[in-house]
Amino acid sequence: MQALFVAVIAAAFSAAVAQPALAAWERTGSVSFDSRLERETQFGGFGYNVNGVQLYAVGSDIACRTVRARFGGGNTREVWSGTLRVGRATAIDLPRNAGPLRGLEFICMAKNGSGRIDIMADNDGRGSGWRPEPGGPGPGAYPGRPDDQAGWDRNNWVALGTARFGNREGETTVDGAYGRHIRQIGIRAAGGDASCRAMVIRYTNGERQVLDVNGRGVMREGRLYRVDLPGNRRNVLRLALACQSVRAPAVSIQVYANK
């Protein structure tokens, strides 16, 4: 009898060990779309290397011509296309050996009215927001870590997303704020110098505010430039940037928020 009991316990232990670890899915951010116009937007708010990504449509089915993943080193690859159904999780198949995931690029539109895509990441339970990889580079794998600069506190800053611009001025919306209480926006050029004519803040109460960025001067690659939010409004829904690269064919603008 004792031998049988030991055998049963051993079998149960073996089965438990054989079970794969549960994924630590956490909402990392979202991107918004409407049914009037197909829109191109980017999300870059990933922290630690993620093991997997799921997409959820909220408010409307969302048709995507393409979803591309951007990896460390600048490599991009299409990882999905089709229609995201409301309430249904769609797993993104990330290629192996492509390097750490740095962002997702969407070309999508809502089927009915407006909707959003919630981005869920399996991040081993480490939590959302940017944190430096041990011994590795800072956000976006570009040189010049923000925490090397005065005033940067890694506990108070989170990554909202990344916008990409060419050498002609363009406008891009960054959706990663999603109602956060924000005191200050930090932006940093990666891949070259940049200049921004304006930043437009949209608050959760519907109000809109246009802010100056570095006096419209040149923002040097790798340096963090701060924009204070004046007044008492703090709950930011999204922001838009009007920027362009300086000299380089294209540049990425990484956007952070001080909470």
N, C-alpha and C positions, 0 to 999 in steps of 0.2 A: 504493500500500500504506500509506504513511504517513497519507494522508488518511482511509483506511478505519479505521486504528487510532485516530486522533483522534476519528472519528465514534462508534466503539464506546465509547471512554472517556467521551465527552460524554453518550451515551445512558445509560450506567450511572450517571453522576453525577446526571443528571436524575431517574432512577428513585429513587435513594437519597434525594434531596431531597424527592421527592413523598411518601415514606412518612411516615405520621403518627408522632409521638413515642410511645414506649411508655409506658403508664400506670405511675406509680410507686405500685403498690398496697402498702399497709402495714396490718397489723392495728392498729386504733385502740383496740379494746376489745371487750367482750362483755356480753350480758345473759342471765340464766338463767331457765328455766321448768321446771315439772313438769306431769304429766298429771292431777293431782288438782284443780287449780283454775286457771281463766283468770286471768292476772295482768297488771296495768298497771304499766309501768315506763318510765323515761326514761334516755337516754344523752346526755351533753353534753360528751364529751371530745375534741371536734374542735379542732384547732389553727388553722393557716392555712386560708384559704378552700380548700375541696376541689373538685376537678373532677368527681368521681363517687364513688358509694358502691355496694359490693356486700355482700350478706348471705350467710353460710354457716351452715347448720344442722349442729350437731355433737352426736352422741350420740342424737339422735332427730329424726324429722320434726317440724316445729313449725308449728302452724296459727295464723295471725294474723288476727284480725278486722279490724285496721287497723294500719298503720304510718304515722305522721304525721311530717313534717319541720317543724322550727321554725327560722325564719330571723331574721336581724337585723331589729330593729324589732318583733319579737313576732308576726309573721305565721306561721300554721301552715297546712299543707296535707297532705291524705292523698296518699301517694306509692305505697302498695302495700297489697294484701290478698291472702290466699290461704295456701297451704301451702309452706313451705320444705322441700325435700328434702335429706336428708343427703348431703354431698359434692358438692352442685351449687351453683354460684354463681348468685345472683339479683341482677341489676343493678337499682338503683333509679333511676327516671327523675326527676331533679331538674328542676323547672320553671326555665326561663330568666328572668332579670330579677327573681327573687324575693328577691335579696339573699344575703349570706353564710349558709351553713348553720351553725346553732348547736347543733342537737341533733335526736334522733329519739325519738319516743314510740311505745311498743309496747303493744298489747293482744293477748296471745298465750298459748298453752299447748302443752306438749309432747304428742306423740301417744302415746309409750310411755315410761313412767318419767320421767326427767329429761333435759334437754338444754339447749343454749345456742345463741345466735346470735352468731357472730363478725362484727364490723363491720369491713369493709375500706374504706379511703379512698384515693383517688388524690390525694396531696398534693404532687405535684411533687418527691418525694424529700426533703422538708424534715424528715421524722422525726416521731415521735409526741410527745404531750405538748403543753401549751399554750405558745405563743410569741406575743407581741403582734404584731398586724399593723402594718407600718410606718406611723406617723402615725395609727394608729387606736386604738380603745378596747381595754380589757382583756378578759378572758374573759367571754363571754356578752353583750358589747356594752353593759354597764351601767357607770355612772360609778363612780369610786373605784378605780382600778387597784391590785391588791394590791402591785405592785412599787413603789408610792409609799409603802408602809408599812414601818416598821422591822422587820427580820428576814426580809423577803421576798427570796429569791434565785431568779430565774427559771430558773437552771440546776438547781436542786434540787427544784422543785415541778412536779407534773404534775396535770392535770385528770382527775378520776375520773368525774364525771357531774353531773347536776342532778336534784333532786327538787322536786316542786311540791306545795304545801300550801294548803288553804283556811283559813277562820277557825275551824274546828273541828279539834282535834288528829287527825292521821292518821299512819300509819306507811308508809314507803317504803324499799325496798332500793335501794342503789346498787352496781352490780356491777363497776365499772371497775377495782377494785384488782387482781383476778385474780392473787393470789399475790405481789404486789410486796413488797419489803422496805421497810417504812414506819416512820418514827420519830414522825411527827406528822401529824395531820389538820387541815386548815384548812377552815372553812366560812364562807360569806358569803351574806347575804340580798340578793336582788335584786328590785326591784319593790315594796318595802315593808319594814318592820321585821318581825321574827319572834322566836319563842321555841321552844326545844327542850327537852323533858323529859329525853331520853336519847339516847345513841348506842350502838348494839350492834355490836361488832366480832366477826366470825367469822373465825378463823384457818384456815390450810390444814391444821393438825393436828386440826381439829374442835372446838377449844376456843372458848368464847364469853366475851366480856367486856362488861360494861355500864359506860359512862363518862358522867360528868356533862358538860354543855355550858353553859359560861358561868354556872354556878350557877342554871340555869333562868331567868335574867334575860333581858331584852329585848336582842336582837341588832340593832343599828342597820344600816339598809340601807347597803351598800357597804363595810362594815368587815369585815376578816378576823379570825375568832376561831379560836384554835388549841387543839387538844386533844392532849396528849401521851399516847403509848401507854406505860403503865407496865410494868415487868418486862422480860424478855428476849424476849418474843414479838414478832415483827416481820412475818412473812409473812401479810399480810391477804388473805383470799379475797373478802370483801364486807363491807359495813356497812349498817346500817339506822338510820334517823332517825325519832324521834317528835317532830313539830314542828307548829306552826300559825302562821298569819299574825297580826300585831298591827295592828288597825285596817283594813288593806287587805283587800279581798275574797279575794285570793290572793297568794302570794309564792313565788318560786323560791329554793331553797337550792343554791348552787354548792359542790361538794365538791372539795377538792384534797388532795394527799398530798405530804409532804416525805420524799424518799427518802434 
